Amino acid sequence: MGKIGNTMLHGDRKTKIFLWGIAVLIAAALAFAVIFALTVKVIFIILTMLCIGCILILGRSSTLTDIGSEDEQTESENIRDSRTKEPEQAGAKQKDMLNTEPEPLDKVSGLESEIIEQVIDKDKDKDKDKDKDKDKDKDKDKDKDKDKDKDKDKDKDKDKDKDKDKTEQEQDTERQVPPEPERKDPDKVFEQYNEKKLKKILVSYKVKKVHRPVLIDLCLSERIKQCPAYMWVDKSRAYFLVLEEKPRLFTRSLESTIRISYEKGALANPQEDYKALRMSTAMSSVFGNLVPSYYEEGMNRQITSHKNLYIILPDIKLTCMSAKAAFELLHAEFVLPPQYGLSDRAGIFVQAAYKQKVLWQDGVLTTTEYKEKIKNVLQSMIDSSISRNEFQSNIEQLVMKQIITRDYASYYEEHWEKKTSR
């Protein structure tokens, strides 16, 4: 503080202006702060902040060390001026200094010794600070280099881990996901089958002698659509050997196949349905006669193609001609859904005869088989204990449904009369 006061009084003009400006700004800031504390007006705190800001700006532009250095320069210049004014004394002193040992600092008197000591101390301090700064910079550089090396090592380790993970993932994917097989043209799926191959397949899958070829039109549970198959029964199960791109076997219990239902008028596309089967000579020779019969419904441009299907419950849909083999092997009951059957007013014998007619119309029964089935229904009606009125009503319904002719009805009415007359 004494040095600053000395500089404010005896320093050069520029230094005095700087220090006095700082002092005035500090005093103004304190005054404005005191006024703000007494009056609580915002303008005074703003003025205080402005003063502080000016002090900081002036402080950055010029520091006390710079001022001290300027004072030292002025003092040294004064000394040099005093020395130049007396060149003879300075020369004599220099010669004495060359010829004799330098005097200790204790013998240097007055202001000159103090200035020299301060300059020497400051130079030493500056050199020490520079050395410290250099050492710090070197240490920082070393630390940075070490950190960089560590980061590089970490990055290398991460890259190695990533490469390992990638290779492991690639190996896992190669193990888990097999290469997709080449898919053949769906129209040429059955070209691989010929007569010899079909025989080998029957032997390799131990197909029973009593087996039947069938066409599975649709089976959602087994993901089958319009595919040929071999069907047989062994013990308590029904077997289906499906001939897809590769043969596939699935089974059903006989308890679940004791009923066969009916679907009338399923939408069809005669040109595309069973196209692959028709293109294979070997397969068409075995399964070609099982392709469904199509019929058209509608008028003008709204004509659509349809087909009838038989369902081994719950969801194995067969073509009409395939249903014939299913009835023979499974000895299943034909269940006609209400929407395709007769009303509840029809007698049980009429309903049984109507089922046989549906089977005959779809080709499941031949004409001979159909006649035999109707005879059995009529004979069971005669042998039953129904009344004459019920018998006459059933006979009339059979004629109306065009199940039997009028002559046939008269023939069985005579049999009824003979039975009741006995």
Legacy VTK file of the C-alpha trace (Angstrom):
# vtk DataFile Version 3.0
C-alpha trace
ASCII
DATASET POLYDATA
POINTS 422 float
0.000 0.000 0.000
2.903 2.310 0.742
4.333 1.636 -2.656
0.977 2.461 -4.335
0.702 5.676 -2.352
4.261 6.618 -3.277
3.467 5.937 -6.940
0.271 8.048 -6.765
2.315 10.995 -5.460
5.644 10.635 -7.289
4.928 8.382 -10.283
4.673 9.377 -13.909
1.572 11.050 -15.348
0.002 7.950 -16.898
0.363 5.908 -13.715
-1.076 8.686 -11.576
-4.120 8.994 -13.871
-4.727 5.246 -13.703
-4.415 4.965 -9.911
-6.401 8.111 -9.181
-9.122 6.942 -11.608
-9.353 3.640 -9.763
-9.524 5.438 -6.432
-12.284 7.769 -7.650
-14.320 4.853 -9.055
-13.975 2.908 -5.810
-15.065 5.924 -3.794
-18.030 6.513 -6.137
-19.046 2.862 -5.914
-18.955 2.981 -2.119
-20.919 6.216 -2.074
-23.601 4.866 -4.407
-23.818 1.684 -2.359
-24.339 3.657 0.858
-26.999 5.845 -0.801
-28.778 2.740 -2.120
-28.778 1.237 1.371
-30.392 4.426 2.729
-32.861 5.186 -0.067
-33.392 1.716 -1.665
-33.520 3.172 -5.181
-32.565 1.030 -8.118
-30.640 3.792 -9.907
-27.938 3.825 -7.228
-27.309 0.075 -7.372
-27.040 0.385 -11.180
-24.493 3.196 -10.792
-22.603 1.084 -8.265
-22.463 -1.810 -10.730
-21.279 0.505 -13.492
-18.466 1.771 -11.301
-17.421 -1.758 -10.427
-17.528 -2.681 -14.117
-15.276 0.254 -15.004
-12.863 -0.773 -12.261
-12.694 -4.333 -13.645
-12.153 -3.087 -17.207
-9.353 -0.735 -16.134
-7.864 -3.478 -13.980
-7.683 -5.864 -16.954
-6.047 -3.255 -19.203
-3.287 -2.448 -16.712
-2.113 -4.369 -13.632
-0.142 -3.328 -10.584
2.883 -5.295 -11.722
2.883 -3.234 -14.919
2.728 -0.071 -12.811
5.557 -1.306 -10.633
7.599 -2.110 -13.699
6.894 1.378 -15.085
8.010 2.951 -11.768
11.147 0.876 -11.817
11.813 1.936 -15.399
11.395 5.629 -14.440
13.658 5.207 -11.419
16.267 3.362 -13.467
16.043 6.068 -16.116
16.640 8.721 -13.434
19.671 6.791 -12.237
20.965 6.520 -15.777
20.434 10.222 -16.296
22.364 10.989 -13.131
25.116 8.693 -14.335
25.292 10.259 -17.776
25.560 13.726 -16.209
28.735 12.622 -14.513
30.578 10.568 -17.115
33.909 10.964 -15.566
32.788 9.662 -12.201
30.964 6.740 -13.871
34.060 5.885 -15.896
36.254 5.976 -12.844
33.825 3.818 -10.947
33.716 1.311 -13.794
37.523 1.131 -13.894
37.596 0.625 -10.153
34.981 -2.090 -10.500
37.090 -3.836 -13.122
40.305 -3.581 -11.078
38.782 -4.274 -7.710
36.242 -6.729 -6.365
32.624 -5.566 -6.352
31.502 -4.009 -3.123
28.858 -5.798 -1.092
25.314 -4.547 -1.129
25.680 -3.301 2.412
28.091 -0.589 1.248
25.729 0.572 -1.523
23.870 3.374 0.071
20.455 4.844 -0.130
17.757 4.428 -2.736
20.078 2.790 -5.236
20.665 -0.327 -3.125
16.962 -0.746 -2.439
16.072 -0.443 -6.123
18.762 -2.921 -7.126
17.607 -5.429 -4.518
13.985 -5.084 -5.621
14.907 -5.510 -9.290
17.058 -8.566 -8.540
14.366 -10.138 -6.342
11.711 -9.506 -8.933
13.860 -10.987 -11.695
14.461 -14.014 -9.571
10.771 -14.336 -8.767
9.909 -13.980 -12.441
12.463 -16.623 -13.393
11.127 -18.935 -10.704
7.553 -18.344 -11.857
8.583 -18.994 -15.453
10.336 -22.199 -14.437
7.311 -23.263 -12.415
5.014 -22.469 -15.319
7.244 -24.429 -17.680
7.286 -27.368 -15.260
3.517 -27.168 -14.902
3.114 -27.023 -18.693
5.393 -30.023 -19.069
3.442 -31.916 -16.404
0.191 -30.988 -18.102
1.551 -32.096 -21.473
2.691 -35.365 -19.941
-0.722 -35.851 -18.286
-2.447 -35.061 -21.564
-0.218 -37.521 -23.397
-0.954 -40.156 -20.773
-4.693 -39.463 -20.992
-4.519 -39.644 -24.778
-2.671 -42.954 -24.566
-5.255 -44.246 -22.084
-8.091 -43.097 -24.325
-6.438 -44.747 -27.309
-6.034 -47.975 -25.325
-9.681 -47.781 -24.231
-10.794 -47.154 -27.809
-8.722 -50.106 -28.984
-10.241 -52.306 -26.268
-13.725 -51.113 -27.207
-13.041 -51.815 -30.893
-11.769 -55.260 -29.996
-14.863 -55.926 -27.857
-17.102 -54.693 -30.666
-15.314 -56.916 -33.168
-15.691 -59.860 -30.792
-19.368 -59.117 -30.264
-19.886 -58.794 -34.012
-18.135 -62.064 -34.730
-20.094 -63.794 -31.950
-23.367 -62.344 -33.218
-22.543 -63.366 -36.762
-21.706 -66.862 -35.590
-24.935 -67.025 -33.571
-27.001 -65.847 -36.526
-25.276 -68.363 -38.753
-26.087 -71.084 -36.235
-29.653 -70.012 -35.509
-30.846 -68.958 -38.975
-30.245 -71.655 -41.553
-29.957 -70.574 -45.164
-33.327 -70.286 -46.847
-33.965 -73.163 -49.215
-34.556 -72.376 -52.817
-38.290 -72.231 -53.396
-39.547 -73.984 -56.435
-42.164 -72.716 -58.779
-45.526 -73.564 -57.126
-46.794 -74.846 -60.469
-43.901 -77.326 -60.603
-44.000 -78.634 -57.035
-45.209 -82.103 -58.038
-42.845 -82.628 -60.982
-40.402 -84.364 -58.619
-42.885 -87.174 -58.034
-43.136 -90.151 -60.342
-44.514 -93.640 -60.038
-41.312 -95.118 -58.573
-40.891 -92.319 -56.056
-44.490 -92.625 -54.897
-43.953 -96.355 -54.269
-40.781 -95.639 -52.277
-42.637 -93.074 -50.179
-45.390 -95.569 -49.376
-42.804 -98.101 -48.256
-40.667 -95.661 -46.244
-43.704 -94.349 -44.309
-45.094 -97.887 -43.782
-48.417 -97.085 -45.375
-51.025 -99.795 -44.858
-52.306 -101.847 -47.762
-55.791 -100.477 -47.211
-55.158 -96.845 -48.001
-56.852 -94.275 -50.196
-55.659 -91.244 -52.158
-57.469 -88.033 -51.183
-57.295 -84.330 -51.990
-57.193 -82.013 -48.983
-58.698 -78.764 -50.217
-57.952 -76.860 -47.019
-56.747 -77.529 -43.462
-55.840 -74.427 -41.463
-54.468 -76.281 -38.453
-51.911 -78.094 -40.633
-51.406 -75.214 -43.125
-52.463 -77.305 -46.084
-54.128 -75.968 -49.212
-55.135 -78.024 -52.252
-52.674 -80.813 -51.671
-52.793 -84.571 -52.448
-52.375 -87.081 -49.632
-52.643 -90.751 -48.763
-55.078 -91.701 -46.014
-55.306 -94.868 -43.937
-56.401 -96.090 -40.511
-54.313 -98.030 -38.021
-55.657 -99.029 -34.646
-57.169 -95.909 -33.055
-55.757 -93.239 -35.374
-56.302 -91.877 -38.861
-53.127 -91.101 -40.839
-52.645 -88.485 -43.540
-49.421 -88.543 -45.612
-49.360 -85.158 -47.365
-47.322 -84.893 -50.567
-45.912 -81.364 -50.494
-42.405 -80.330 -51.595
-41.377 -82.924 -49.037
-43.761 -85.616 -47.729
-45.293 -84.866 -44.324
-47.305 -87.074 -42.000
-49.942 -86.032 -39.478
-52.563 -88.006 -37.568
-55.942 -87.653 -35.888
-57.640 -89.860 -33.330
-60.621 -91.844 -34.599
-62.729 -90.412 -31.805
-62.326 -86.947 -33.344
-63.169 -88.159 -36.865
-66.467 -89.939 -36.227
-68.471 -87.203 -37.990
-68.176 -85.633 -41.424
-69.888 -82.323 -42.127
-70.702 -80.487 -45.336
-69.973 -77.113 -46.964
-72.018 -76.172 -49.988
-71.042 -73.514 -52.519
-67.472 -72.696 -51.490
-65.934 -70.132 -53.849
-63.601 -71.628 -56.452
-61.294 -70.739 -59.321
-61.320 -73.644 -61.803
-58.375 -72.306 -63.803
-56.022 -71.953 -60.803
-57.286 -74.634 -58.408
-55.051 -77.736 -58.447
-53.041 -76.320 -61.362
-49.778 -77.878 -60.180
-51.483 -81.238 -59.809
-52.828 -81.131 -63.351
-49.354 -80.276 -64.711
-47.789 -83.410 -63.194
-48.501 -86.530 -65.212
-47.676 -88.992 -62.436
-49.708 -87.161 -59.800
-52.676 -86.474 -62.047
-52.884 -90.157 -62.933
-53.342 -91.000 -59.228
-55.234 -87.975 -57.900
-56.728 -86.399 -61.037
-60.154 -88.040 -60.649
-60.470 -86.488 -57.156
-60.522 -82.876 -58.382
-63.810 -81.222 -57.350
-66.692 -80.665 -59.743
-67.393 -76.985 -60.305
-70.678 -75.262 -60.983
-71.613 -71.654 -61.659
-74.123 -69.384 -59.992
-75.286 -65.847 -60.674
-76.368 -63.872 -63.715
-74.691 -61.873 -66.475
-71.303 -60.542 -65.309
-71.728 -61.640 -61.690
-71.308 -65.334 -62.368
-69.076 -67.096 -59.840
-67.712 -70.637 -59.649
-68.404 -72.852 -56.669
-67.604 -76.296 -55.295
-68.929 -78.516 -52.521
-66.630 -79.791 -49.778
-66.813 -82.398 -47.026
-65.258 -81.661 -43.650
-63.680 -84.239 -41.365
-64.388 -82.310 -38.201
-63.046 -80.027 -37.077
-61.210 -78.598 -40.119
-59.940 -81.130 -42.701
-61.817 -80.169 -45.869
-61.895 -82.794 -48.624
-63.191 -82.776 -52.183
-66.388 -84.686 -52.924
-64.679 -87.736 -54.428
-62.181 -87.789 -51.546
-65.091 -87.881 -49.106
-66.036 -91.287 -50.474
-62.687 -92.714 -49.252
-63.095 -90.957 -45.894
-66.551 -92.509 -45.309
-65.219 -95.967 -46.202
-62.175 -95.788 -43.936
-63.617 -93.889 -40.967
-67.189 -95.254 -41.005
-68.163 -91.743 -39.985
-71.654 -90.316 -39.642
-72.727 -87.726 -42.192
-73.927 -84.590 -40.387
-75.828 -82.193 -42.620
-75.823 -78.600 -41.282
-79.298 -77.081 -40.752
-78.829 -74.462 -43.498
-78.415 -77.213 -46.079
-80.911 -79.731 -44.671
-84.656 -79.976 -44.229
-86.908 -78.302 -41.704
-87.743 -79.857 -38.364
-91.181 -80.846 -39.716
-89.584 -83.520 -41.865
-89.512 -86.946 -40.304
-86.336 -88.745 -39.377
-86.682 -91.134 -42.307
-87.074 -88.269 -44.765
-83.999 -86.534 -43.383
-81.966 -89.741 -43.611
-83.037 -90.248 -47.243
-82.249 -86.615 -48.082
-78.663 -87.033 -46.792
-78.204 -89.952 -49.165
-79.489 -87.833 -52.023
-76.896 -85.115 -51.253
-74.137 -87.714 -51.283
-75.400 -89.146 -54.574
-75.599 -85.718 -56.238
-72.000 -84.935 -55.248
-70.750 -88.278 -56.566
-69.898 -89.677 -53.174
-72.426 -92.462 -53.844
-72.954 -94.174 -57.136
-76.496 -94.617 -58.460
-76.527 -98.241 -57.399
-75.312 -97.371 -53.919
-77.876 -94.591 -53.678
-80.769 -96.896 -54.581
-79.574 -99.406 -52.015
-79.402 -96.714 -49.327
-82.956 -95.495 -50.136
-84.280 -99.061 -50.013
-82.752 -99.462 -46.571
-84.388 -96.238 -45.387
-87.816 -97.288 -46.719
-87.506 -100.800 -45.310
-86.567 -99.440 -41.885
-89.603 -97.146 -42.102
-91.892 -100.130 -42.829
-90.341 -102.115 -39.984
-90.797 -99.264 -37.549
-93.808 -98.791 -35.296
-95.012 -95.516 -36.833
-98.678 -95.007 -37.544
-100.298 -95.186 -40.960
-100.657 -91.396 -41.109
-96.965 -90.887 -40.317
-96.042 -93.446 -42.984
-98.202 -91.701 -45.573
-96.766 -88.289 -44.624
-93.174 -89.539 -44.984
-93.921 -91.143 -48.342
-95.463 -87.891 -49.660
-92.439 -85.848 -48.474
-90.037 -88.239 -50.220
-91.966 -87.837 -53.455
-92.083 -84.043 -53.098
-88.299 -83.902 -52.466
-87.832 -86.065 -55.564
-86.055 -88.696 -53.592
-88.335 -91.448 -54.902
-90.823 -91.588 -57.737
-94.589 -92.039 -57.421
-94.333 -95.631 -58.618
-91.756 -96.344 -55.948
-94.061 -94.771 -53.370
-96.997 -96.980 -54.488
-94.835 -100.089 -54.294
-93.873 -99.416 -50.664
-97.426 -98.456 -49.747
-98.509 -101.957 -50.831
-95.796 -103.440 -48.632
-97.126 -101.381 -45.743
-100.648 -102.687 -46.340
-99.445 -106.290 -46.404
-97.589 -105.774 -43.147
-100.577 -104.264 -41.333
-103.043 -106.858 -42.677
-101.119 -109.743 -41.112
LINES 1 423
422 0 1 2 3 4 5 6 7 8 9 10 11 12 13 14 15 16 17 18 19 20 21 22 23 24 25 26 27 28 29 30 31 32 33 34 35 36 37 38 39 40 41 42 43 44 45 46 47 48 49 50 51 52 53 54 55 56 57 58 59 60 61 62 63 64 65 66 67 68 69 70 71 72 73 74 75 76 77 78 79 80 81 82 83 84 85 86 87 88 89 90 91 92 93 94 95 96 97 98 99 100 101 102 103 104 105 106 107 108 109 110 111 112 113 114 115 116 117 118 119 120 121 122 123 124 125 126 127 128 129 130 131 132 133 134 135 136 137 138 139 140 141 142 143 144 145 146 147 148 149 150 151 152 153 154 155 156 157 158 159 160 161 162 163 164 165 166 167 168 169 170 171 172 173 174 175 176 177 178 179 180 181 182 183 184 185 186 187 188 189 190 191 192 193 194 195 196 197 198 199 200 201 202 203 204 205 206 207 208 209 210 211 212 213 214 215 216 217 218 219 220 221 222 223 224 225 226 227 228 229 230 231 232 233 234 235 236 237 238 239 240 241 242 243 244 245 246 247 248 249 250 251 252 253 254 255 256 257 258 259 260 261 262 263 264 265 266 267 268 269 270 271 272 273 274 275 276 277 278 279 280 281 282 283 284 285 286 287 288 289 290 291 292 293 294 295 296 297 298 299 300 301 302 303 304 305 306 307 308 309 310 311 312 313 314 315 316 317 318 319 320 321 322 323 324 325 326 327 328 329 330 331 332 333 334 335 336 337 338 339 340 341 342 343 344 345 346 347 348 349 350 351 352 353 354 355 356 357 358 359 360 361 362 363 364 365 366 367 368 369 370 371 372 373 374 375 376 377 378 379 380 381 382 383 384 385 386 387 388 389 390 391 392 393 394 395 396 397 398 399 400 401 402 403 404 405 406 407 408 409 410 411 412 413 414 415 416 417 418 419 420 421
